[in-house]
Amino acid sequence: MPQMAPLSWINLFIIFIMTFMILNSLNYFSFIYNNKTIKKTSTIKTINWKW
């Protein structure tokens, strides 16, 4: 059936591209970031030198 090949290849290409795009979008938007807002305070440690 070589005469049916172009239509089948185009359909397969469209189906694979659509599934690829759907899976990529689901993977991208389903990722949940951990929102940890931690204030980093700068602490200066002073060393008491005892001579």
MOPAC internal coordinates of N, CA, C and O (Angstrom, degrees):
PM7 1SCF
backbone

  N    0.0000 0     0.00 0     0.00 0    0    0    0
  C    1.4505 1     0.00 0     0.00 0    1    0    0
  C    1.5330 1   111.27 1     0.00 0    2    1    0
  O    1.2310 1   118.56 1  -123.43 1    3    2    1
  N    1.2859 1   120.35 1    56.57 1    3    2    1
  C    1.4622 1   119.99 1  -179.87 1    5    3    2
  C    1.5263 1   112.97 1   -69.88 1    6    5    3
  O    1.2310 1   119.69 1   155.45 1    7    6    5
  N    1.3241 1   118.20 1   -24.55 1    7    6    5
  C    1.4552 1   119.63 1  -178.44 1    9    7    6
  C    1.5284 1   112.01 1   -71.54 1   10    9    7
  O    1.2310 1   119.93 1   161.34 1   11   10    9
  N    1.3349 1   117.74 1   -18.66 1   11   10    9
  C    1.4628 1   120.60 1   178.95 1   13   11   10
  C    1.5337 1   111.79 1   -94.05 1   14   13   11
  O    1.2310 1   120.21 1   176.10 1   15   14   13
  N    1.3101 1   117.21 1    -3.90 1   15   14   13
  C    1.4632 1   120.60 1  -174.31 1   17   15   14
  C    1.5300 1   113.63 1   -61.49 1   18   17   15
  O    1.2310 1   117.76 1   134.48 1   19   18   17
  N    1.3351 1   121.87 1   -45.52 1   19   18   17
  C    1.4681 1   118.83 1  -176.52 1   21   19   18
  C    1.5204 1   113.86 1   -60.37 1   22   21   19
  O    1.2310 1   120.17 1   138.72 1   23   22   21
  N    1.3155 1   117.28 1   -41.28 1   23   22   21
  C    1.4610 1   119.61 1   179.58 1   25   23   22
  C    1.5283 1   110.77 1   -66.14 1   26   25   23
  O    1.2310 1   120.47 1   138.67 1   27   26   25
  N    1.3124 1   116.71 1   -41.33 1   27   26   25
  C    1.4645 1   119.97 1   179.67 1   29   27   26
  C    1.5170 1   111.08 1   -67.06 1   30   29   27
  O    1.2310 1   120.34 1   138.37 1   31   30   29
  N    1.3381 1   116.96 1   -41.63 1   31   30   29
  C    1.4601 1   119.44 1  -179.53 1   33   31   30
  C    1.5200 1   111.39 1   -65.72 1   34   33   31
  O    1.2310 1   120.41 1   142.28 1   35   34   33
  N    1.3081 1   116.82 1   -37.72 1   35   34   33
  C    1.4686 1   119.63 1   178.37 1   37   35   34
  C    1.5286 1   110.26 1   -67.33 1   38   37   35
  O    1.2310 1   120.54 1   138.17 1   39   38   37
  N    1.3134 1   116.58 1   -41.83 1   39   38   37
  C    1.4698 1   119.82 1   177.99 1   41   39   38
  C    1.5245 1   111.21 1   -64.18 1   42   41   39
  O    1.2310 1   120.36 1   136.53 1   43   42   41
  N    1.3214 1   116.92 1   -43.47 1   43   42   41
  C    1.4573 1   120.03 1   178.06 1   45   43   42
  C    1.5207 1   111.16 1   -63.27 1   46   45   43
  O    1.2310 1   120.62 1   138.33 1   47   46   45
  N    1.3243 1   116.42 1   -41.67 1   47   46   45
  C    1.4528 1   120.58 1   179.16 1   49   47   46
  C    1.5240 1   110.91 1   -62.32 1   50   49   47
  O    1.2310 1   120.23 1   135.66 1   51   50   49
  N    1.3102 1   117.16 1   -44.34 1   51   50   49
  C    1.4705 1   120.82 1   179.53 1   53   51   50
  C    1.5225 1   110.83 1   -65.17 1   54   53   51
  O    1.2310 1   120.18 1   138.56 1   55   54   53
  N    1.3190 1   117.25 1   -41.44 1   55   54   53
  C    1.4666 1   120.01 1   180.00 1   57   55   54
  C    1.5199 1   110.72 1   -65.32 1   58   57   55
  O    1.2310 1   120.13 1   136.26 1   59   58   57
  N    1.3368 1   117.36 1   -43.74 1   59   58   57
  C    1.4610 1   119.82 1   179.97 1   61   59   58
  C    1.5232 1   112.01 1   -66.65 1   62   61   59
  O    1.2310 1   120.24 1   140.17 1   63   62   61
  N    1.3188 1   117.15 1   -39.83 1   63   62   61
  C    1.4610 1   119.67 1   179.07 1   65   63   62
  C    1.5273 1   110.75 1   -66.53 1   66   65   63
  O    1.2310 1   120.45 1   138.89 1   67   66   65
  N    1.3263 1   116.74 1   -41.11 1   67   66   65
  C    1.4620 1   119.27 1   179.59 1   69   67   66
  C    1.5330 1   111.38 1   -66.23 1   70   69   67
  O    1.2310 1   119.76 1   137.89 1   71   70   69
  N    1.3235 1   118.06 1   -42.11 1   71   70   69
  C    1.4638 1   119.38 1   177.61 1   73   71   70
  C    1.5330 1   110.93 1   -66.20 1   74   73   71
  O    1.2310 1   120.63 1   143.23 1   75   74   73
  N    1.3215 1   116.40 1   -36.77 1   75   74   73
  C    1.4652 1   120.17 1   177.00 1   77   75   74
  C    1.5283 1   110.95 1   -62.66 1   78   77   75
  O    1.2310 1   120.51 1   134.71 1   79   78   77
  N    1.3226 1   116.63 1   -45.29 1   79   78   77
  C    1.4583 1   120.17 1  -179.78 1   81   79   78
  C    1.5289 1   111.44 1   -67.55 1   82   81   79
  O    1.2310 1   119.83 1   141.06 1   83   82   81
  N    1.3107 1   117.92 1   -38.94 1   83   82   81
  C    1.4743 1   120.95 1   179.10 1   85   83   82
  C    1.5195 1   110.51 1   -66.05 1   86   85   83
  O    1.2310 1   120.30 1   135.18 1   87   86   85
  N    1.3233 1   117.03 1   -44.82 1   87   86   85
  C    1.4546 1   119.51 1  -179.96 1   89   87   86
  C    1.5261 1   111.60 1   -66.40 1   90   89   87
  O    1.2310 1   120.38 1   142.27 1   91   90   89
  N    1.3208 1   116.87 1   -37.73 1   91   90   89
  C    1.4639 1   119.15 1   177.38 1   93   91   90
  C    1.5213 1   111.55 1   -66.20 1   94   93   91
  O    1.2310 1   120.11 1   138.19 1   95   94   93
  N    1.3155 1   117.40 1   -41.81 1   95   94   93
  C    1.4667 1   119.23 1   179.81 1   97   95   94
  C    1.5316 1   110.64 1   -68.27 1   98   97   95
  O    1.2310 1   119.92 1   141.96 1   99   98   97
  N    1.3235 1   117.76 1   -38.04 1   99   98   97
  C    1.4654 1   119.35 1   177.19 1  101   99   98
  C    1.5227 1   110.83 1   -65.47 1  102  101   99
  O    1.2310 1   120.73 1   139.93 1  103  102  101
  N    1.3029 1   116.21 1   -40.07 1  103  102  101
  C    1.4564 1   119.74 1   179.05 1  105  103  102
  C    1.5235 1   111.08 1   -66.88 1  106  105  103
  O    1.2310 1   120.09 1   141.00 1  107  106  105
  N    1.3098 1   117.44 1   -39.00 1  107  106  105
  C    1.4620 1   121.13 1  -178.40 1  109  107  106
  C    1.5211 1   111.87 1   -70.37 1  110  109  107
  O    1.2310 1   119.96 1   135.71 1  111  110  109
  N    1.3166 1   117.69 1   -44.29 1  111  110  109
  C    1.4574 1   120.59 1  -174.75 1  113  111  110
  C    1.5238 1   113.57 1   -86.47 1  114  113  111
  O    1.2310 1   119.48 1   167.34 1  115  114  113
  N    1.3146 1   118.60 1   -12.66 1  115  114  113
  C    1.4596 1   119.22 1   179.84 1  117  115  114
  C    1.5209 1   112.00 1   -91.94 1  118  117  115
  O    1.2310 1   119.82 1   176.97 1  119  118  117
  N    1.3155 1   117.95 1    -3.03 1  119  118  117
  C    1.4646 1   120.45 1   178.67 1  121  119  118
  C    1.5183 1   108.85 1   -77.35 1  122  121  119
  O    1.2310 1   120.72 1   -51.70 1  123  122  121
  N    1.3285 1   116.23 1   128.30 1  123  122  121
  C    1.4603 1   121.52 1  -176.81 1  125  123  122
  C    1.5285 1   108.41 1  -108.00 1  126  125  123
  O    1.2310 1   121.54 1   -56.39 1  127  126  125
  N    1.3044 1   114.66 1   123.61 1  127  126  125
  C    1.4553 1   119.89 1   177.91 1  129  127  126
  C    1.5224 1   109.43 1   -85.93 1  130  129  127
  O    1.2310 1   121.06 1   -36.77 1  131  130  129
  N    1.3136 1   115.59 1   143.23 1  131  130  129
  C    1.4617 1   120.53 1   174.78 1  133  131  130
  C    1.5222 1   107.85 1   -85.68 1  134  133  131
  O    1.2310 1   120.96 1   -67.44 1  135  134  133
  N    1.3320 1   115.78 1   112.56 1  135  134  133
  C    1.4509 1   120.63 1  -178.93 1  137  135  134
  C    1.5157 1   109.81 1   -88.89 1  138  137  135
  O    1.2310 1   121.52 1   -89.90 1  139  138  137
  N    1.2906 1   114.70 1    90.10 1  139  138  137
  C    1.4519 1   119.43 1   178.15 1  141  139  138
  C    1.5214 1   107.32 1  -108.14 1  142  141  139
  O    1.2310 1   121.46 1   -71.37 1  143  142  141
  N    1.3116 1   114.82 1   108.63 1  143  142  141
  C    1.4546 1   119.21 1   178.76 1  145  143  142
  C    1.5136 1   107.85 1   -97.51 1  146  145  143
  O    1.2310 1   121.40 1   -81.01 1  147  146  145
  N    1.2933 1   114.93 1    98.99 1  147  146  145
  C    1.4598 1   120.95 1  -178.99 1  149  147  146
  C    1.5236 1   107.71 1  -111.68 1  150  149  147
  O    1.2310 1   121.62 1   -55.48 1  151  150  149
  N    1.3372 1   114.51 1   124.52 1  151  150  149
  C    1.4544 1   118.91 1   176.62 1  153  151  150
  C    1.5145 1   108.35 1   -82.42 1  154  153  151
  O    1.2310 1   121.32 1   -58.56 1  155  154  153
  N    1.2940 1   115.09 1   121.44 1  155  154  153
  C    1.4530 1   119.56 1   178.09 1  157  155  154
  C    1.5216 1   108.39 1   -92.58 1  158  157  155
  O    1.2310 1   121.51 1   -71.76 1  159  158  157
  N    1.3017 1   114.71 1   108.24 1  159  158  157
  C    1.4511 1   118.89 1   178.72 1  161  159  158
  C    1.5209 1   108.14 1   -92.49 1  162  161  159
  O    1.2310 1   121.23 1   -44.91 1  163  162  161
  N    1.2850 1   115.26 1   135.09 1  163  162  161
  C    1.4597 1   119.41 1  -179.91 1  165  163  162
  C    1.5183 1   109.11 1   -80.58 1  166  165  163
  O    1.2310 1   120.93 1   -62.36 1  167  166  165
  N    1.3012 1   115.83 1   117.64 1  167  166  165
  C    1.4526 1   121.04 1   179.31 1  169  167  166
  C    1.5197 1   108.13 1  -108.24 1  170  169  167
  O    1.2310 1   121.68 1   -49.80 1  171  170  169
  N    1.3120 1   114.39 1   130.20 1  171  170  169
  C    1.4561 1   120.41 1   179.10 1  173  171  170
  C    1.5185 1   107.55 1  -105.22 1  174  173  171
  O    1.2310 1   120.99 1   -61.12 1  175  174  173
  N    1.3079 1   115.72 1   118.88 1  175  174  173
  C    1.4538 1   120.07 1  -179.94 1  177  175  174
  C    1.5251 1   108.17 1   -91.20 1  178  177  175
  O    1.2310 1   122.08 1   -58.61 1  179  178  177
  N    1.2969 1   113.62 1   121.39 1  179  178  177
  C    1.4636 1   117.93 1   177.75 1  181  179  178
  C    1.5146 1   108.84 1  -100.62 1  182  181  179
  O    1.2310 1   121.95 1   -43.55 1  183  182  181
  N    1.2969 1   113.87 1   136.45 1  183  182  181
  C    1.4671 1   119.27 1  -179.38 1  185  183  182
  C    1.5271 1   107.76 1  -104.84 1  186  185  183
  O    1.2310 1   120.61 1   -54.72 1  187  186  185
  N    1.2925 1   116.43 1   125.28 1  187  186  185
  C    1.4743 1   121.01 1   177.90 1  189  187  186
  C    1.5177 1   108.35 1   -86.69 1  190  189  187
  O    1.2310 1   121.36 1   -70.68 1  191  190  189
  N    1.3122 1   115.01 1   109.32 1  191  190  189
  C    1.4607 1   120.11 1   179.14 1  193  191  190
  C    1.5307 1   108.84 1   -84.94 1  194  193  191
  O    1.2310 1   121.37 1   -54.96 1  195  194  193
  N    1.2957 1   114.98 1   125.04 1  195  194  193
  C    1.4547 1   119.86 1   179.52 1  197  195  194
  C    1.5287 1   107.19 1  -112.58 1  198  197  195
  O    1.2310 1   120.66 1   -76.67 1  199  198  197
  N    1.3189 1   116.34 1   103.33 1  199  198  197
  C    1.4622 1   121.68 1  -177.62 1  201  199  198
  C    1.5005 1   109.08 1   -89.53 1  202  201  199
  O    1.2310 1   120.10 1   180.00 1  203  202  201

